[in-house]
Amino acid sequence: MSLPLDLIMFGALIAFILLGYPVAFTIAGVATAFALIGWWIGDFNIQLMGAMGQRFFGVLTNPVLTAIPLFVLMGVILEKSRIAEDLLETMGRLFGKMNGGLGVSVVLVGALLAASTGIVGATVVAMGLIALPTMLRNGYDPKLASGIVCTAGTLGQIIPPSTLLIILADVMSNAFQQAQYAQGKFTIETISVGQTFAAAMVPGLLLVVVYCVYILVRARLFPDDAPAMKEHVDQPSGSEIAGAIVPPILLIIAVLGSILGGIASPNEAASVGAVGAILLAGRRLGISTRLIVLATAALLILAVAASVLPVRLQRSDISAGGYVLAAIYAGLALFALGVVLRILKAAFSDGLLKASLMSTLTVTSMIFATILMASFFSLVFVGLGGEDRVHAILNEMPGGPTGALIFAMLFVFVLGFFLDFVEISVILLPVLIPPLILMGIDPIWLTVLIAINLQTSFLTPPFGFSLFYLRGAAPKEITTGQIYRGVVPFIALQIVAVAILWLFPIIATFLPRWLY
């Protein structure tokens, strides 16, 4: 009887990650060791390793995944340009006079930052440094305040655009194609990033509503846990509110609207977002607001006019009017480019450009190193019979498709205590998802269920990343135990949101079906 090397391999991966070894190197080391052991005892065909180059090339040239660096750059620039500070200050002054108002303002700011930056760590740290001390000074329960900050930061993983949703779109699309091939279908459908973003939009807003309702109800039942602001602050004026909220909202509309409307691919939308983030950063760098507005207007006019009145200079029958339009388009583009270059020059002098590029390079390298090594790991895992074992477990699960889905969700939830969302997405899901789709489960609905489940992994002790981020940014009087206890009610709310989505799948499916 041969050893279950696939199960031992998966257990070894978790064990070495818990010991604190770097994730990407751990994945590669475990995969290499078990490939050699399997080859030695005759359970692994070493010729499968010949597929490694093709798999790596496929990852690095994947048009979906190449949008990640630009989205990360967009988020990092916005984080470095201190947009969070403006939002938190304005929303805190707006809602602070009501019980639970500060908590609600933190959640709403988290939602806006999620849709404009999508970076969990930056959001949690910013709110931990700015909002958490304010909440404590005004008498908030330390556990509740910590839980609010951690949870609001994780909204960046479920509200598009987010790195998690981009990775999930690629993983789910591949799994959906495998399931269709297994059914004998060769005219296949795919799942696009736009469909994934559309499916996650309403559930993400649902989570925001659930969090806000919980905070307000708790403030009503236990006023001492979330009192109104004791500090005297003036209500923000309409212009102050607009100045803080309108720019990120316009950026969100430009990025998400272009994807959901089918105007731009994810890569093109990410480019729009990066340029928009640079223009927003110009305000912090002393560039004239009027100049930034004019550059933004020039880009908008160029985008609309070029789509309505396209000019193709290579055509032999182009009219004089075509040349005039081409000159106008070139002038608009050059003007906007000049403003962007001026902002970049100021960002270079300020140090913001170097810091943003270094952060983008670090995050992107970590993500792609993990994805590449996970591709290696999954190849060995499949070669050792792991895929067949997972299929057999799900097919034999009592309760049919419902039982299999419950088991899969619980398994992902438990792994979230120990593994990051990237490892779960690119190691486990490619072998877990195809049999579920073959059982008739809607892939779009399944994508959002898994996304919310994976979002919870940022909150679950002992390895939830949001907990670590807040521990580093929180005041000394906040203990680690208070942070851990503070997120427990919000983890329960995440489970409630999954249950609502389970009972009413239309919440996730109606928007992508309507748009696509």
C-alpha positions as CSV (number, residue, x, y, z in Angstrom):
1,M,0.0,0.0,0.0
2,S,1.5,3.3,-1.1
3,L,1.8,6.3,1.1
4,P,-0.8,9.1,0.6
5,L,2.0,11.5,-0.4
6,D,-0.5,14.1,-1.7
7,L,-2.0,14.5,1.8
8,I,1.3,14.4,3.5
9,M,2.6,17.0,1.1
10,F,-0.3,19.4,1.9
11,G,0.2,18.9,5.6
12,A,4.0,19.5,5.3
13,L,3.3,22.8,3.5
14,I,1.1,24.1,6.3
15,A,3.6,22.9,8.9
16,F,6.5,24.7,7.3
17,I,4.5,27.9,6.8
18,L,3.6,27.9,10.4
19,L,7.2,27.6,11.3
20,G,7.7,31.0,9.7
21,Y,9.6,30.1,6.5
22,P,9.1,32.4,3.5
23,V,5.9,31.3,1.7
24,A,7.2,31.2,-1.9
25,F,10.4,29.3,-1.0
26,T,8.4,27.0,1.3
27,I,6.0,26.0,-1.5
28,A,8.9,25.4,-4.0
29,G,10.9,23.4,-1.4
30,V,8.0,21.2,-0.4
31,A,7.0,20.5,-4.0
32,T,10.6,19.6,-5.0
33,A,11.1,17.3,-2.0
34,F,7.8,15.4,-2.6
35,A,8.4,15.2,-6.4
36,L,11.7,13.5,-5.7
37,I,10.3,11.2,-3.0
38,G,7.4,10.3,-5.3
39,W,9.8,9.6,-8.1
40,W,12.0,7.5,-5.9
41,I,9.1,5.2,-4.7
42,G,7.4,5.1,-8.1
43,D,4.4,7.3,-7.3
44,F,5.3,10.3,-9.4
45,N,6.1,10.5,-13.1
46,I,9.1,12.9,-13.2
47,Q,8.4,13.6,-16.9
48,L,5.6,15.9,-15.7
49,M,8.2,18.4,-14.7
50,G,8.7,19.1,-18.3
51,A,5.5,21.1,-18.2
52,M,7.0,23.6,-15.7
53,G,8.3,26.0,-18.4
54,Q,5.0,26.2,-20.2
55,R,3.1,26.7,-16.9
56,F,5.4,29.5,-15.9
57,F,5.2,31.2,-19.3
58,G,1.4,30.9,-19.1
59,V,1.3,32.7,-15.8
60,L,3.7,35.5,-16.8
61,T,1.8,36.2,-20.0
62,N,-1.7,35.9,-18.6
63,P,-3.5,39.1,-19.6
64,V,-5.6,39.0,-16.5
65,L,-2.8,38.7,-14.0
66,T,-0.8,41.5,-15.8
67,A,-3.4,44.0,-14.5
68,I,-2.2,43.4,-10.9
69,P,0.9,45.6,-10.9
70,L,-1.0,48.6,-12.2
71,F,-3.8,48.2,-9.7
72,V,-1.2,47.8,-7.0
73,L,0.5,51.0,-8.2
74,M,-2.8,52.9,-8.2
75,G,-3.5,51.8,-4.6
76,V,0.1,52.6,-3.4
77,I,0.1,56.1,-4.9
78,L,-3.3,56.9,-3.4
79,E,-2.1,55.6,0.0
80,K,1.1,57.6,-0.2
81,S,-0.8,60.7,-1.2
82,R,-2.6,60.6,2.1
83,I,-6.1,60.4,0.7
84,A,-7.2,58.3,3.7
85,E,-6.4,61.1,6.1
86,D,-8.8,63.5,4.3
87,L,-11.6,61.0,4.2
88,L,-11.3,59.9,7.8
89,E,-11.2,63.5,9.1
90,T,-14.2,64.6,7.0
91,M,-16.3,61.5,7.6
92,G,-15.5,61.6,11.4
93,R,-16.7,65.2,11.6
94,L,-19.8,64.4,9.6
95,F,-21.0,61.4,11.7
96,G,-19.1,61.8,15.0
97,K,-22.0,63.5,16.8
98,M,-24.1,60.3,16.9
99,N,-23.6,57.2,18.9
100,G,-21.5,54.8,16.8
101,G,-20.9,57.6,14.3
102,L,-17.1,57.3,14.4
103,G,-17.3,53.5,13.8
104,V,-19.7,54.0,10.9
105,S,-17.4,56.6,9.4
106,V,-14.4,54.2,9.6
107,V,-16.4,51.5,7.8
108,L,-17.6,54.0,5.1
109,V,-14.0,55.2,4.6
110,G,-12.8,51.6,4.4
111,A,-15.4,51.0,1.7
112,L,-14.2,54.0,-0.3
113,L,-10.6,53.2,0.1
114,A,-11.3,49.5,-0.9
115,A,-12.9,50.6,-4.1
116,S,-10.1,53.1,-4.9
117,T,-6.9,51.4,-3.5
118,G,-7.8,47.8,-2.8
119,I,-4.8,47.5,-0.4
120,V,-5.7,46.0,2.9
121,G,-2.4,46.7,4.8
122,A,-2.3,50.4,3.8
123,T,-5.9,50.9,4.8
124,V,-5.6,49.1,8.2
125,V,-2.4,51.0,9.1
126,A,-3.8,54.4,8.0
127,M,-7.0,53.9,10.1
128,G,-5.0,52.4,13.0
129,L,-2.8,55.5,13.1
130,I,-5.6,58.1,12.6
131,A,-9.0,56.8,13.5
132,L,-8.2,54.3,16.3
133,P,-6.6,56.9,18.7
134,T,-9.6,59.3,18.0
135,M,-12.1,56.5,18.9
136,L,-10.2,55.6,22.1
137,R,-10.0,59.3,23.2
138,N,-13.8,59.5,22.8
139,G,-14.5,56.5,25.0
140,Y,-14.9,53.6,22.5
141,D,-14.5,50.1,23.8
142,P,-10.9,49.1,22.7
143,K,-12.1,45.7,21.5
144,L,-14.9,47.2,19.3
145,A,-12.6,49.9,18.0
146,S,-9.9,47.4,17.0
147,G,-12.5,45.1,15.4
148,I,-14.0,48.0,13.4
149,V,-10.5,49.1,12.0
150,C,-9.4,45.5,11.1
151,T,-12.7,44.7,9.4
152,A,-13.0,48.0,7.5
153,G,-9.6,47.4,6.1
154,T,-10.5,43.9,4.7
155,L,-13.2,45.4,2.5
156,G,-10.4,46.0,0.0
157,Q,-10.5,42.3,-0.8
158,I,-14.2,42.0,-1.7
159,I,-15.1,45.4,-3.1
160,P,-13.6,45.7,-6.6
161,P,-11.1,46.3,-7.9
162,S,-9.1,44.0,-5.7
163,T,-6.1,41.7,-6.2
164,L,-8.1,38.8,-4.7
165,L,-10.9,39.2,-7.2
166,I,-8.4,39.3,-10.2
167,I,-6.7,36.2,-9.0
168,L,-10.0,34.5,-8.4
169,A,-11.3,35.5,-11.8
170,D,-8.3,33.7,-13.5
171,V,-8.6,30.6,-11.2
172,M,-12.3,30.3,-11.6
173,S,-12.2,30.8,-15.4
174,N,-9.6,28.0,-15.8
175,A,-11.7,25.7,-13.5
176,F,-14.8,26.5,-15.4
177,Q,-13.1,25.6,-18.7
178,Q,-11.8,22.3,-17.2
179,A,-15.4,21.5,-16.1
180,Q,-16.8,22.2,-19.5
181,Y,-14.1,20.0,-21.2
182,A,-15.0,17.2,-18.8
183,Q,-18.6,17.5,-19.9
184,G,-17.6,17.2,-23.5
185,K,-18.2,20.8,-24.4
186,F,-15.6,22.4,-26.7
187,T,-17.4,25.7,-27.4
188,I,-16.7,26.9,-23.9
189,E,-17.7,29.9,-21.8
190,T,-15.3,31.8,-19.6
191,I,-15.5,34.0,-16.5
192,S,-14.1,37.5,-17.0
193,V,-12.7,39.9,-14.5
194,G,-15.6,42.2,-15.3
195,Q,-18.1,39.5,-14.4
196,T,-16.2,38.8,-11.2
197,F,-16.2,42.5,-10.3
198,A,-19.9,42.9,-11.1
199,A,-20.7,39.8,-9.0
200,A,-18.8,41.1,-6.0
201,M,-20.1,44.6,-6.1
202,V,-23.5,44.1,-4.4
203,P,-22.2,41.6,-1.8
204,G,-19.4,44.0,-0.9
205,L,-21.9,46.8,-0.3
206,L,-24.0,44.3,1.7
207,L,-21.1,43.7,4.0
208,V,-20.7,47.5,4.5
209,V,-24.4,47.7,5.5
210,V,-24.2,44.7,7.8
211,Y,-21.2,46.2,9.6
212,C,-22.8,49.6,9.9
213,V,-26.1,48.2,11.3
214,Y,-24.2,46.1,13.8
215,I,-22.2,49.1,15.0
216,L,-25.4,51.3,15.3
217,V,-27.4,48.6,17.1
218,R,-24.6,47.9,19.5
219,A,-24.2,51.7,20.2
220,R,-27.9,51.8,20.9
221,L,-27.9,48.8,23.2
222,F,-24.6,49.6,24.9
223,P,-24.0,53.4,24.5
224,D,-20.7,53.3,26.5
225,D,-19.2,51.0,23.9
226,A,-19.5,53.5,21.1
227,P,-20.4,57.0,22.4
228,A,-20.7,60.2,20.4
229,M,-17.6,62.4,20.0
230,K,-16.7,64.3,23.1
231,E,-14.3,66.5,21.3
232,H,-15.8,69.7,19.8
233,V,-15.4,69.7,16.1
234,D,-17.1,71.8,13.4
235,Q,-19.4,70.1,10.9
236,P,-17.7,69.9,7.5
237,S,-19.0,72.2,4.8
238,G,-20.4,70.9,1.6
239,S,-17.3,71.9,-0.3
240,E,-15.1,70.1,2.3
241,I,-17.2,66.9,1.9
242,A,-17.1,67.2,-1.9
243,G,-13.3,67.8,-1.9
244,A,-12.7,64.7,0.1
245,I,-15.2,62.3,-1.4
246,V,-15.7,63.3,-5.0
247,P,-12.1,62.6,-6.3
248,P,-11.9,59.0,-5.2
249,I,-15.5,58.4,-6.3
250,L,-14.7,59.7,-9.8
251,L,-11.6,57.4,-9.9
252,I,-13.8,54.5,-8.9
253,I,-16.3,55.3,-11.6
254,A,-13.6,55.7,-14.2
255,V,-11.9,52.3,-13.3
256,L,-15.0,50.1,-12.6
257,G,-17.3,51.9,-15.0
258,S,-14.9,51.2,-17.9
259,I,-14.6,47.5,-17.0
260,L,-18.3,46.9,-16.2
261,G,-19.4,48.9,-19.2
262,G,-17.1,46.8,-21.5
263,I,-15.3,50.0,-22.6
264,A,-11.8,48.8,-21.4
265,S,-10.1,45.6,-20.5
266,P,-8.8,45.2,-16.9
267,N,-5.3,46.2,-18.1
268,E,-6.5,49.3,-19.7
269,A,-8.7,50.2,-16.7
270,A,-5.8,49.6,-14.4
271,S,-3.8,52.1,-16.5
272,V,-6.6,54.6,-16.2
273,G,-6.6,54.1,-12.5
274,A,-2.8,54.6,-12.2
275,V,-2.9,57.8,-14.2
276,G,-5.9,59.0,-12.1
277,A,-4.1,58.2,-8.9
278,I,-1.1,60.3,-10.2
279,L,-3.4,63.2,-10.9
280,L,-5.0,63.0,-7.4
281,A,-1.5,62.8,-5.9
282,G,-0.7,66.1,-7.6
283,R,-3.0,68.0,-5.1
284,R,-0.7,66.9,-2.3
285,L,2.4,67.8,-4.2
286,G,1.5,71.5,-4.6
287,I,0.4,71.2,-8.3
288,S,-2.4,73.7,-9.2
289,T,-5.8,72.2,-8.7
290,R,-7.0,74.0,-11.8
291,L,-4.2,72.4,-13.9
292,I,-5.1,68.9,-12.6
293,V,-8.8,69.5,-13.4
294,L,-8.0,70.7,-16.9
295,A,-5.8,67.7,-17.5
296,T,-8.5,65.3,-16.3
297,A,-11.1,67.1,-18.5
298,A,-8.7,66.7,-21.5
299,L,-8.4,63.0,-20.9
300,L,-12.2,62.6,-20.5
301,I,-12.8,64.6,-23.7
302,L,-10.2,62.6,-25.5
303,A,-11.6,59.2,-24.4
304,V,-15.2,60.1,-25.3
305,A,-14.4,61.9,-28.6
306,A,-12.0,59.2,-29.8
307,S,-14.7,56.5,-29.2
308,V,-17.4,58.5,-31.0
309,L,-15.3,60.0,-33.7
310,P,-12.3,57.7,-34.2
311,V,-9.5,58.8,-36.5
312,R,-7.5,56.3,-38.6
313,L,-4.5,58.1,-40.2
314,Q,-3.4,55.0,-42.1
315,R,-6.5,55.2,-44.3
316,S,-5.9,56.6,-47.8
317,D,-9.3,58.4,-47.9
318,I,-9.0,60.4,-44.7
319,S,-10.5,63.9,-45.0
320,A,-9.1,67.2,-43.9
321,G,-11.5,67.1,-41.0
322,G,-9.9,63.8,-39.9
323,Y,-6.5,65.5,-39.8
324,V,-8.0,68.4,-37.8
325,L,-9.5,65.9,-35.3
326,A,-6.2,64.0,-35.1
327,A,-4.4,67.3,-34.3
328,I,-6.9,68.1,-31.6
329,Y,-6.6,64.7,-30.1
330,A,-2.8,64.9,-30.1
331,G,-3.0,68.3,-28.4
332,L,-5.3,67.0,-25.6
333,A,-3.0,64.0,-25.1
334,L,0.2,66.1,-25.0
335,F,-1.4,68.6,-22.6
336,A,-2.4,65.8,-20.2
337,L,0.9,64.1,-20.6
338,G,2.7,67.3,-19.7
339,V,0.7,67.7,-16.5
340,V,1.3,64.0,-15.5
341,L,5.1,64.5,-16.1
342,R,5.1,67.6,-14.0
343,I,3.4,65.7,-11.2
344,L,5.8,62.8,-11.6
345,K,8.7,65.3,-11.4
346,A,7.3,66.7,-8.1
347,A,6.7,63.2,-6.8
348,F,10.3,62.3,-7.6
349,S,11.6,65.3,-5.7
350,D,9.3,64.6,-2.8
351,G,10.4,60.9,-2.6
352,L,6.8,59.7,-3.2
353,L,7.6,58.2,-6.7
354,K,10.5,56.1,-5.4
355,A,8.5,54.9,-2.4
356,S,5.5,54.0,-4.5
357,L,7.5,52.1,-7.1
358,M,9.4,50.2,-4.5
359,S,6.1,49.2,-2.7
360,T,4.6,48.2,-6.0
361,L,7.6,46.1,-6.9
362,T,7.7,44.4,-3.5
363,V,4.0,43.5,-3.5
364,T,3.9,42.4,-7.1
365,S,7.0,40.3,-6.7
366,M,5.5,38.6,-3.7
367,I,2.2,37.8,-5.5
368,F,3.8,36.5,-8.7
369,A,6.5,34.5,-6.8
370,T,3.7,32.8,-4.8
371,I,1.6,32.2,-7.9
372,L,4.5,30.7,-9.9
373,M,5.6,28.4,-7.0
374,A,2.0,27.4,-6.4
375,S,1.7,26.4,-10.0
376,F,4.8,24.1,-9.4
377,F,3.2,22.8,-6.2
378,S,-0.2,22.0,-7.9
379,L,1.6,20.2,-10.7
380,V,3.3,17.9,-8.2
381,F,0.1,17.6,-6.2
382,V,-1.9,16.5,-9.2
383,G,0.9,14.1,-10.3
384,L,0.7,12.4,-6.8
385,G,-3.0,11.8,-7.3
386,G,-4.2,14.7,-5.2
387,E,-6.7,15.9,-7.8
388,D,-8.4,12.5,-8.0
389,R,-8.5,12.3,-4.2
390,V,-10.2,15.7,-3.9
391,H,-12.8,14.7,-6.6
392,A,-13.5,11.4,-4.9
393,I,-14.0,13.1,-1.5
394,L,-16.4,15.7,-2.9
395,N,-18.4,13.1,-4.9
396,E,-18.7,10.8,-1.9
397,M,-19.8,13.6,0.4
398,P,-23.3,13.1,1.9
399,G,-25.9,15.6,0.8
400,G,-24.9,15.8,-2.8
401,P,-23.8,19.2,-4.2
402,T,-24.9,21.0,-1.1
403,G,-22.9,18.8,1.2
404,A,-19.9,19.0,-1.1
405,L,-20.1,22.8,-1.2
406,I,-20.5,23.1,2.6
407,F,-17.4,20.9,3.1
408,A,-15.5,23.0,0.6
409,M,-16.4,26.3,2.3
410,L,-15.6,24.9,5.7
411,F,-12.3,23.6,4.4
412,V,-11.4,27.0,2.9
413,F,-12.5,28.8,6.1
414,V,-10.3,26.5,8.3
415,L,-7.3,26.9,6.0
416,G,-7.7,30.7,6.2
417,F,-6.5,30.4,9.8
418,F,-3.1,29.3,8.6
419,L,-2.6,30.3,4.9
420,D,-2.8,33.5,2.9
421,F,-5.5,34.0,0.3
422,V,-3.0,33.8,-2.5
423,E,-1.8,30.3,-1.5
424,I,-5.4,29.1,-1.0
425,S,-6.5,30.6,-4.4
426,V,-3.7,29.2,-6.5
427,I,-3.0,25.9,-4.8
428,L,-6.3,24.5,-3.4
429,L,-9.0,26.1,-5.6
430,P,-7.8,24.8,-9.0
431,V,-8.4,21.2,-7.7
432,L,-11.4,22.0,-5.5
433,I,-13.6,24.0,-7.9
434,P,-14.0,21.8,-11.1
435,P,-15.9,19.0,-9.4
436,L,-18.2,21.6,-7.7
437,I,-19.0,23.1,-11.1
438,L,-19.6,19.7,-12.5
439,M,-22.2,19.2,-9.8
440,G,-24.2,22.1,-11.3
441,I,-23.1,24.9,-8.9
442,D,-23.2,28.4,-10.5
443,P,-19.5,29.4,-11.0
444,I,-20.3,33.2,-10.6
445,W,-22.1,32.6,-7.3
446,L,-19.4,30.2,-6.1
447,T,-16.7,32.8,-6.9
448,V,-18.3,35.4,-4.6
449,L,-18.9,32.9,-1.8
450,I,-15.3,31.9,-1.9
451,A,-14.2,35.6,-2.0
452,I,-16.1,36.5,1.2
453,N,-14.7,33.3,2.8
454,L,-11.2,34.2,1.8
455,Q,-11.7,37.8,3.0
456,T,-12.4,36.3,6.5
457,S,-8.8,34.8,6.5
458,F,-7.5,38.4,7.0
459,L,-9.4,38.4,10.4
460,T,-9.0,34.9,11.8
461,P,-6.4,34.5,14.5
462,P,-3.6,33.6,14.8
463,F,-2.3,34.6,11.3
464,G,-4.9,37.1,10.1
465,F,-2.9,39.7,8.2
466,S,-5.2,42.6,9.3
467,L,-4.4,41.6,12.9
468,F,-0.7,41.9,12.3
469,Y,-1.1,45.3,10.5
470,L,-3.1,46.7,13.3
471,R,-0.8,45.4,16.0
472,G,2.0,47.3,14.4
473,A,0.0,50.6,14.1
474,A,-2.2,50.5,17.3
475,P,-1.4,52.5,20.4
476,K,0.5,50.6,23.2
477,E,-2.5,50.5,25.4
478,I,-4.3,48.2,22.9
479,T,-3.3,44.6,23.7
480,T,-3.1,41.7,21.2
481,G,-5.9,39.9,23.1
482,Q,-8.2,42.9,22.7
483,I,-7.5,42.9,18.9
484,Y,-8.3,39.2,18.7
485,R,-11.5,39.5,20.7
486,G,-12.6,42.5,18.8
487,V,-12.7,40.8,15.5
488,V,-14.8,37.8,16.7
489,P,-18.2,39.6,16.2
490,F,-17.2,40.7,12.7
491,I,-16.1,37.2,11.8
492,A,-19.6,36.1,12.8
493,L,-21.0,38.9,10.6
494,Q,-19.0,37.5,7.7
495,I,-20.6,34.1,8.3
496,V,-24.0,35.8,8.3
497,A,-23.2,37.5,5.0
498,V,-22.2,34.1,3.5
499,A,-25.5,32.7,4.8
500,I,-27.5,35.5,3.2
501,L,-25.7,35.0,-0.1
502,W,-26.3,31.3,0.2
503,L,-30.0,31.8,0.6
504,F,-30.3,34.5,-2.0
505,P,-27.8,33.7,-4.8
506,I,-29.4,36.4,-7.0
507,I,-27.5,39.0,-4.9
508,A,-24.3,37.9,-6.6
509,T,-25.7,36.8,-10.0
510,F,-28.2,39.5,-11.1
511,L,-25.7,42.3,-11.9
512,P,-23.2,40.2,-14.1
513,R,-26.2,38.6,-15.9
514,W,-27.7,42.1,-16.6
515,L,-24.4,43.5,-17.8
516,Y,-23.1,40.5,-19.7
